[in-house]
Amino acid sequence: MEIRRRPPNPTVRVENLEYAVPHREAQAKNILEEIVWHKDIEIKNFKKIVSLEDLIKKIEKLPTPKDFYKNILESKIKPGVIAEIKKASPSKGVIRKDFNPENIAICYEGLGASFNLIGINNRDLKTFKTDLKTSKELMHTYADIFLKQNIIPISESGINCAEDLESLRSIGIKGVLIGETFMRETDIEQSFKKLFNSI
């Protein structure tokens, strides 16, 4: 799928005026392209607030990150869970109005979740529909390679119930990324425990 990095008619600013030349392909062709275009504008605006040099200095002062690889392999929860924190998604809009990322992160950490995002995306980036068949097909094809190369396969998106978890675990998936399922729940902690205590 081809993703254009920027619109074919970028806006031009002259003093206090901003305009764009009309173009027949000025609209994003799909949700993913719309996200890329929006992020490009967002990054430009952030650069006006914080310079790259200042950002690097802040990063250098951060504590050493946790060992993601070790956390997934040694997780008491099987498969290990990567719990995503998000207020909204491009395809579903706002999914959690009462959004406090710090409290959610503390809750997840206390429950034993890990936080990095890698793996097999079950979402079709053209339609944004999810299907666990993607993980199953890739595991069927590449499971031996993953094992030989010491790669931890993570299944991302579309995981909603204990049956999904058991199905993924049975094919060798070592971790799952879950976001929307938890974000829609009023009580994240109870939702987490219910899902993982049932397998």
N, C-alpha and C positions, 0 to 999 in steps of 0.2 A: 504494500500500500504506500503510495507516494504522499508525503507530508510536506507541504510548502512551509518553509520556516517563517515567512513573513507575507503579508498581503501584497498583491501585485501593484497596489496603489498606496504606498505609505503616506501618512499625513505629513504636511509641510507646515512649519511654523514660521510666520513672519511677524515679528513683534508680538502683539497680543492676539493675532489671528492664527487659526489653524484650519487647514483645508486639505482635501484629497481629490485628486483627479478621478472622475467616474471611470470604472472599469467593469467589464461584463463578468469578470471572475473575482470580483472584490469580496464575495462572501466565502466563508470557510466551507469546504466541501464535506466535512464530517466533524464530529465532536472532538476528536483528537487534534485536528488541525486548529480548531477554535481554541483549545487549551494552549497549544504552542504559541499562537498569536497573542493570546492574553498574557501568558507568562513573559513573553518578550517585552511587552509594555510594562508589566509589573517590575521586571528586573531593571529596566531603564529608570523607572521612578525610584527604586530602592538605591540605585547608584548615586542619585542626587542627594540622598539622605546620608548614606554611609559609603565611603570610598573603599575600593578593594584593599588598599593598604591597611586601613583601620580594621577591616573585617579579618584580614590575616592576623593582625596583632591580637584580636579577640580570640581567634581560634587557638593561637599558640598558648593562651592562658587557660584553656579548658582542661579539665582533668582527663586522665587517660581513659579512653572508651572501654566498655566492658568487652570481654571476649565472646563475641557472638557465636562463633563456631562451637566453642566449649559449652555455652549456655544451651544451645539446641541439642547437642549430643547428650548432655548430662541432665536434661530437663526431667523432672519427675512426671510431667505430663507427656503422654505419648499419643499422637505425634506432638512435638513441641509447638507451642503457639506463639506467633508473632501478632500481637494485638495492636491494631492500627487505631490512631487517634485522628478523627476528622469531623468537622462540623457539617460538611456538605460534599456531594459528589456531582460531577458534571452531568451525569445521566439522571440522577434522582433529586437533585436540588438539596435543600436543607434536610438533614436527617436527624440532627440533634440540636434543638433550640437552646436547651439548658447546657451550654458548652463551656466547660472549665477544663482545659487541657492538663493543667497541673494536677488537679484532683484525680482525673482519669488516669494519668500516668502513674500516680502513687498507688491507685487501686490495682492497676494491672501488675505493677511490680510486686506488690504484696501477694498477688495470686500466682506468681511464677512465670509471667509472660516475658518474652524477649522483644526487642524493638526494631531491628533492622529489616529492610524490605528487599528481598531477593527471590528469584525462583520462577516457577511456571505460572504464567498468567492465564487463568481460565476465561478471561473476558475477551470476546471478539471485539477488536478495536474499530471495526467498521460499524457494527450494530450495537455494541456495548452490552450484549447479552452474555450471560455466563453459562458455562457447561463444564462439569468436571471431567467430561470425556477427553478434554484436552490433556489433563494431567495423566489420565489412564493411557492414552495413546503414546505420549512421550515416554512414560515409564516403561511401557511395553517395548519401545524401540531402543531406549538409551539406558536402561537400568544397569546393564553390565558396564557401560562406559562410566556412569556415575560412580559405581563401586570401585572400579580400577583407578579412577582419577581422584578418589576421595572427595567427591562432590556431594553436598547435602541437598537433596531435592526438596524444595518448598512449594506447596500448592497455594496459589493466591486467588482469592475472590470466589464467590458462589458457594461458600461453606456455611450451611445453615442449621444442621442438626447432627445428632450422634451417628446416624447412619452414614452421613457424608464423611465424617471423621474415620469411622471404622473402615469404610470402603477405601479411603486414601491410605490409611495405615497398612492395609492388607496388600497394597501394591508396592510398598517400600517408601512411601512419602515420609520424610523425617520431621517435617514441620509444616504448619499452615499459617497463612495470613488471614486474619479475620478482623474486619472493621465495621462494616455496615450492620451486621447482625447484633453487635454489642451496642453500637451507637444509637440504635433505635429503641433500646430497652431503658426503662426508667431506672432500674436497679442493675447496674452493670455487674456488680459482684455476684449477685444471685444468678444472673443469666450465665455468667462464666462458669460458676460451680455446677449449675444444672447441666450445661452442655458437656463438661468434661468428667463429671462424676457419673454420667450415664453410660460411659463406654468402658 
